[in-house]
Structures are given as structure tokens and as C-alpha cells.
Amino acid sequence: MTPPLVNARLKSAPVAVIATLSMLLAGAGAGVASATQPAQAPVTQPAVPLAPASVSQAPLTNLSHLNFLLDTVPLHAVDGHTTYQIGDHPAAQAPWTYANKNADGSYTRVGGGSKDPATGYWSQGAFNADDVARTAVVYLRHWQQTGDASSRTRAFDVLRELTYLQTASGPNAGNVVLWQQADGTLTPSAKPVELPDPSDSAESYWLARTVWALGEGYAAFKSADPQFAAFLQSRMDLAVASLNKQSLAKYGKYDIADGAKVPAWLIIGGADASAEAVLGLSAYSKAAPDDGAAATALSQLTEGIAAMSSGSVQQWPFGAILPWSQSRTLWHAWGGMAAAAVANASPVLHRPDLLTAAVKDSAQFTPQLLAAGGPDNAWSPTPGEAQIAYGVDSRVEGLVATAKAANAPGLLDVAAVAAGWYFGANRSGKPAYNPASGTAIDGIETDGRVNPNSGAESTIHTLLSMLALDANPELKAKALGISSTVGTDGLKVAEAESGTITGGAVVKPASAWTGEANWSGGAYVALNAGGTLKIPVPVSDQARNAYPIVNQRPEAAGTTSWTSGSTFLGTTPNGGAGEQGITAAPGKLFPFSLHHAIPAGQDSLTAKTASDVSIDGVLLQPQISSVSVSGPGGQSTLYISAASGITDRKVDMPQGFHLSQQAFDASGQPVTPGPDQNGADHSGRVTVYPGGFTWVTLVRY
């Protein structure tokens, strides 16, 4: 389960705690927090050893652990809540939210929050609609992909449970109750309080995910069980009608966020939540093309998601689709299905123009994300968060879907690097998924510490990735050939407080969280008019783009000039942020682009300001970033361009080897090779096209 309070959380909590909240409030977040769930051992699952390398040709998708998480839930007909055939079958199945790993390697199923010993109730609940919906998607896709009868049966039963959680009548019809206890009792108001409260009183992430499951469920059962499909269609009608009364009633209207126009009709203000609804609406609209209300909702939400595309090759966030309308400087992988959603919806809507947003997110931003250290859970705006399966899966699914929709084969090379995270190409250096047991770790911290638990959310999203790999054998083979990260050279931050200050001081605010971004390192430099700041940077053998992170205030004036050695790099604005609008704080903490790159060999940057300014640091971006990986498939490197022109990068080559390389442009399309480009190369010269990437493999003669 994802954090049920993500919108409120982002309003009030530092992004540095996103991963922690994801585990404390949700079903498989990153890091160590999930281990703080109370121990309870009514049911355990035995440990299974890691599968040997010889199973690489076998299906990767193993549903054993997800099956273990399922439990039978009594369904009581109460006001506003019923489901398909509840009279004949007054029970269904749902996954427990957490699974804590025991000392003997087995797992214990656990609910959310603390458990009341007197009532046996969890302060949140045992089961939640977010995980129920996505569990249904796993079983549906597995059934459709393999024909497995048991997955069809489980999909049917889990969808019955999900539709029981959906409110079927009254003023909140179509919305969804989030939590449920093991005895079937609904928990509309969890402790601590979550918004909306009660959980079916307004639209939510869980409503969006319900739409996802209903859409894929209808498409799967339309021919296999028309009567059940008709029931699912009636519940989709309820959900779409609810959205039409809420966010979609604002279609065509825009809010202002620090001077920028942002769509006002996204579900709870998020491209992240809206994307998961779009995944379901795309599947549903293909199966029910005459449903005008659903088609309209699909079109409107996809337009809104695409409108959140931001930046470019040399402008932060480098083409990413921003997830939250209330911040122009926050990107998070949690709920990061936007590229996959747009790529799926574009052909259904016959709107190739919308696909541009997915291509930029997949072909420009994601390679930079991987070069910066992997699929971090957030950039706020600097990288440096834990990594979880949810974020990895969103990258893999987005790349696969966009590669297909845009006919961009280069994105599958990037997808292989992203998927390698599951097989050991991550900060821990250990596999994050065990295909012999179907278990997945709950996350990896920035220092490589692993959360060994295997809750519903991580299990679900890992299995969605494995289904994508099983469906794409060439991608699967390449991903299985990657088991370690040799090194990365990408976006890094040089902290302002590490510099030499003249006419200013270091400030450490009470909270690093501004309401829409984070002060990197929890501090910044307040520079007075006429002051200077000299920031040391590591010496590099290549030019680097610099992005000073400045708190641009609406009332301030003047600029800050930036130099490196004798080279003038450009200026950044101290003021002019624009109208605050719906954001939590005036101004924006933003990494601004400069006109010129830092020359190779330079060891510092100097800022001189004409007026008071707050400087957080500088993002340093190699003009050619790289991710080097290795494993059974040998050693390969992805070179990524942030340069304005074609760039040659000389690499060291061991004796007896040559380079096999394939270059792609900024949209993931293959570049027509010229002399000595692509194919075998004996000189160690790698050619990277502007904004594009080149996949290079070291091959023995």
C-alpha cells in the first residue's frame, strides 16, 4: 500500500521522510521502517533459497509470496457496501499489507499501524484498497499472459473484495473505503487520521487504483465471464461519475503554481494518482469503445498528465513528468506511472501529440536518473532518497510501454539497466527479488542497507516488472545479464555551505522541507547584496553543466552571476518567481540552467550577487553521464548526453576487447551510423548524440 496521505504528507513533511512514511503508512515502502511494524505470527511462510542462475530461462514471475499474503475476508452486507454474488459467496480474498521477515527466513503477515490486543483490530487495518486493487492487476495480467486458471480465480475473488470496499450508494457513491480489518469490518477513519477522512468522502489514490483494476478486470472478463464483466462495468460507471463530480469537473481550468499554469483537474492534484486511473481507463476503453464517459475521462486525465511534462535535456527536471501540481521542484518515483499511462493512452485516443511527454520522460529523464545513482524515490530537487520496487517498476513499465508506442527500441536498453536493480545492480549489490520464492525486498537505503521485509506493495510492483520481462524475452535476457553496477557518473550536488562565504552566512532552518522542496543537506547560504560564495567542486576530465539551486523569491530583484576560473557561466534570477498560487510557500527552490558549462579541470564555482539571495548548492551534470553494469552478459555502459552537439568520449579498453555500440537520439530512435559509428570499434571512441544515449558492450575478440 502506498502512503494513504501522500497529498497531505507532501504539504507538511520533508521529502527526506517520503520513504519512511511509505513504510510506516503503507505496504512496502523503502528502508527500515517497515520492520517497526508490530510482530505477529499467526501465519508464516518458510524461507526459500535463492534460485540458481540456471533458472534464467524459466518464467521470472512467481506468485507464491503474493498467494501467501492473501487471506479470506468475511464480507458483511452493510449500508453502501456490497459486491458480486455476496449472498452466495459472503467472503473474498485480500492481501495483508505487510510481511515482516523472521530470523529463520520465514515471513509473518502484518497489518497497518498498531494492534489493539483487546479487539484484535489494527489502528489502520489488515487490508487496504490500494494493495487490493494492484493485486487484482497482477493476477489479471498473469492470467491473460499465461492462461493460468488459478490466477483467473484469484483475480475474480480479489475484484469482488475491491468492489466491496467501493461505496455503492449515497452521497459518496463511487469513492472507496481504504482500510478493512481481518474480520471484514471497514475502517473508514484510520489512526492516525488520513485525508480524506472518512476515506470514501472524496477522491483519492485508492479510487484511482480502483479504476485501474476495474478497467483491466473488465477487459479480461468481457468474453470469459460477461455477467461479471457487466458488474465491473457498473462499478466503473460509479467511479467515473464520482471523478466527474470532483476533479474532472474542473477540466479545462488551470491553477497557478509559482507563476506556472498547472492543470486543475488531476486526481487530488497529482499526475501520479491520475496515471494509475489512466492505465485502467485505457484498457477499459479498448474493450468498451462505445463508453463515451470513460473515453472522455481518459482523454481529460491524459491531457492533464502530459501537461505536467517539464524541463528538457539541459533544464531541470530533464523532461520528467512532474507528479504534483503544488510543486515545480519535486519529482518522486512513488506513483511514477505517468510515462506508462500516457504511452498506453496515446494510441487508444489516437493522440500521438500526447506521446511526446512519455518519450521525454523515458528517453531523456530516466537515463539521467539512472546515471545519478539509480531509481531514487525522490528528487527534491536534488537526488538522494531510498529506492523501492514501486519506483523501479514505474521506470521499467514506462520504458517498455513508450518503446512500443513510439517505436523507440533504444528505450529497451535503458529498461534493461533499470530492471537490473532486481538482480543485484543496486546500491546493496544483492538481488532485490527471489524468483524461487516470489519475495521482494522492501527497499534499499542510500547507504546500501536493505529492508528484508516483503510487503504487498513491493511484491506487487516487482511482479508487474517480472510480467513485463517475461512478455519481452529479449529484454528479459538482457536484464538477467545485469547483476551489478560497476559505477555511475551523473548528476551530483555541491553544497553551498561547503564554500567560502564573503558577505553572508550559513543558515540551518528548523525543517529542510519548504512545503514544496527540500534544502539539500538541511542548510543553505544567505548571501547579502555584493556578497560572494566560492563553492569547491571535484575536478572532472570533461565539461559539466551547472545548475545553481536558488530560492527564487517573488519580491526579490537582481541576479547572481556565476564564474568558474576565468569562464563566465551565466546568471540566475534572485526574484521573479511569479504568483505563489496553490503552492505551500512563496517562491521556489529551483536548479536554474546556465548558458555555459564548467570547463574540464576546474575545481570551483564562484557566485556574486547583486541583491540578497539564498543559495542551496549547485547540481553538477557531466555533459556525458554514464552507468556501467556487469553480470553474466558481460560488461556494458550506457552513455547519456546533456551536450548540445555530437560528442565523442574516449574510454579505456582492455587488451583483446573491442566495443560494440549502438547510438540513439533524444527520442530513443536509432541513429543512422556513419563511419566508425555503431557496430564494432577498436579505438575506444564512443559517439553520443545530443540529448541521446549510446549503449556500449565490451566484447572479446
Buried (B, 14 or more C-beta within 10 A) or exposed (E): BBBBBBBBBBBEBBBBBBBBBBBBBBBBBBBBBBBEBEEBEEBBBEBBEEBEEEBBEEBBBBBBBBBBBBBEBEBEEEEBBBBBBBEEEBEBBBBBBBBBBBEEBBBBBBBBBEBEEEEEBBBBBBBBBBBBBBBBBBBBBBBBBBEBEEBBEBBBBBBBBBBBBBBBEEEBBBBBBBBBBBEBBBBBBBEEEBBBBBBBBBBBBBBBBBBBBBBBBBBBBBEEBEEBBEBBBEBBBBBBBBBBBBBBEBBEEBBBBBBBEBBBBBBBBBBBBBBBBBBBBBBBBEBBEEBEBBBBBBBBBBBBBBBBBBBBBBBBBBBBBBBBBBBBBBBBBBBBBBBBBBBBBBBBBEBEEBBBBBBBBBBBBBBBBBBBBBBBBBBBBBBBBBBBBBBBBBBBBBBBBBBBBBEBBBBBBBBBBBBBBBBBBBBBEBBBBBBBBBBBBBBBBBEEBBBBBBBBBBBBBBBBBBBBBBBBEEBBBBBBBBBBBBEBBBBBBBBBBBBEBEBBEBEEEEEBBBBBBBBBBBBBBBBBEEBBBBBEBEEBEBBBBBBBBBBBBBEBEBBBBBBBEEEEBBBBBBBBBBEBBBBBBBBBBBBBBBEBBBBEEBEBBBBBBBBBBBBBBBBBBBBBBBBBBBBEBBBBBBBBBBBEEBBEBEBEBEEEBBBBBBBBBBBBBBBEEEEEBBEEBEEBBBBBBBBBBBBBBBBEE
